[in-house]
Amino acid sequence: MSQSVGDYLLQRLRAWGVEHVFGYPGDGINGILAAFGHADNQPAFIQSRHEEMSAFEAVGYAKFTGRVGVCMATSGPGAIHLLNGLYDAKLDHVPVVAIVGQTERSAMGGEYQQEVDLLALFKDVAHHFVHVLNVPQQMPNLLDRAMRIAMAERAPTCIIIPSDVQELDYEPPGHVFKQVPSSLGVYLPQVAPDEEGLRRAAEVLNAGEKVAILIGQGARGARAEVVEVADALGAGVAKALLGKDALGDDVPFVTGSIGLLGTRPSYEMMMDCDTLLTVGSNFPYTQFMPPLEQARAVQIDIDGKYVGMRYPYEVNLVGDAATTLRALLPLLHRKDDRSWREKIEADVNRWWEVMERRALTDADLVNPMRIFHELSSRLPANVMVSSDSGSAANWYARHLRFSGDMRGSLSGNLATMGPGVPYAIGAKFGHPDRPAIALVGDGAMQMNGLAELITVAAYYPQWSDPRLVVAVLHNNDLNQVTWEMRAMAGEPKFAESQNLPDISYAGFARSIGLEGIEVDKPEDVGPAWDRALAADRPTVIDVRCDPNVPPIPPHATFDQIKGAAESLVKGDEDAWGVVKTGLKQKVQEFLPGGKDG
Ligand SMILES: Cc1ncc(C[n+]2csc(CCOP(=O)(O)OP(=O)(O)O)c2C)c(N)n1
């Protein structure tokens, strides 16, 4: 039997080791869908409720496995729906290949139904590689390059296949003029740094007395090396959001997250240090890094495109984190004076006490920090955690203590709403034997998480460990933005834009065959986690939590506090709750044993 281009596409995906394609059908890809049928659904077509979710699932799969995520959509509207997820891949530097359909070639340029200029549409998001398949002989080369470039550039790539081409008989490229044969696979290099650069970097680091290290997701494969370098330099280690799982919070000199969602020890370490070493991080917020004239700085990144910005670094080293740090170690002098390190460790200890007190402070129904605090001590050793954008990201960054092989991620740079549930689904397809937990606001659940629970219900029987727990921060508010308006702009909450319709998330879960647990008392939070983590199916924990618990930034400037105060005077409907809870939280830092106690 002859093989169509669609059949060959799937054969080639299998040859690349692709096991799942996250997609949604449409007649622009009918020729490929038919091929899934011929191939006994190998790779497996995973059907979402919306193409943006398919893209997020591919991103989640890539983030939690380190492999290429593949997503698929029909021409026109389906392709357009993929975009936000592909931008998430682009901004967070993960490899994703998008395969999209297009109108038949004979109709192109005729403003045919669903004809959209897909090359132009994907040109920005997939600028590393986006091409149209015009004839069957192009097939292996386009797919192979899309896969290899996605891996090499850690970026999304895209191939566009007109629907009539999908049905043509496949013919391989020949040994002839203007045909391009292709091959499978790639071994990427271990990027070793330059010797002279290493020597200069060591000179800067050896000269410092108070060294701060900032790590990001690029340091994930270099845990042991980061610890050794930090030990030699007597340094503390702060983590950018995407690097939260790069090094455990059980390491005593890890100061936790940095930035607006970060911790006070990270903030203070950066403000007081005289030397900065950044490893595998593109952390964007310079104001949370040391004042510009105060510190000498060294950066290590695997990609030459990303060194040397964000801070006036004195030495920019291109190399992978583990190789570079290993090469640096013999050049470093162990610092005898450990007082800087001791202060950092003491600050970290105090900070965790403050966090516990804040989390256990009473609130109207449940204090949202309590959800994360209770989870933290119950995190399974092999857990995969996703957080949505919203207030959940604050508590994810500050209250969860990762250790060992625990993994976590969120939309770090695009900071889009919506990936919490689909990331967890992508993670489960990558590691069906590991539990996944998604921490999601009610706004994000209403935006798409609820619909994607239907995907969870459809597929969980395939997972060897059926646990996928979604904790919903049910506050009937788009809370993160409400706080941003209060704190940054001094504006009161605008109820018409911020309030959400009240629905039952647990009830919805039960209605589609999942476990649903309602929580409206603080003491029920821990037992709800216990139940969900022991359940034989995915669970939604629907926690009625207090929208008036402020995500106080680590350094809470006077202007921001004043901004919140002004919004109260202008008649914010939740004014009194804000004052009461906010003050109680702040006070925790000044209790005996607390920061200044
Ligand atoms: C796609 C998208 N739309 C809007 C925003 C702006 N935004 C960021 S957080 C947020 C509120 C999220 O509300 P919810 O999911 O209920 O979580 P909460 O902050 O209330 O915990 C909004 C609207 C965004 N980041 N992404």
The ligand as an ORCA input file, in Angstrom:
! r2SCAN-3c Opt
* xyz 1 1
  C      -4.177     35.722     29.275
  C      -4.035     36.713     30.374
  N      -5.030     37.609     30.613
  C      -4.916     38.502     31.624
  C      -3.806     38.518     32.416
  C      -3.678     39.531     33.537
  N      -3.814     38.852     34.826
  C      -2.751     38.401     35.517
  S      -3.177     37.653     36.935
  C      -4.808     37.947     36.673
  C      -5.839     37.542     37.681
  C      -5.910     36.082     37.854
  O      -7.055     35.794     38.592
  P      -7.309     34.365     39.186
  O      -6.996     33.323     38.189
  O      -8.687     34.344     39.770
  O      -6.240     34.259     40.331
  P      -6.126     35.165     41.660
  O      -5.105     36.221     41.361
  O      -7.482     35.697     41.976
  O      -5.638     34.207     42.702
  C      -5.004     38.614     35.475
  C      -6.335     39.043     34.965
  C      -2.783     37.584     32.119
  N      -1.646     37.524     32.822
  N      -2.944     36.676     31.126
*
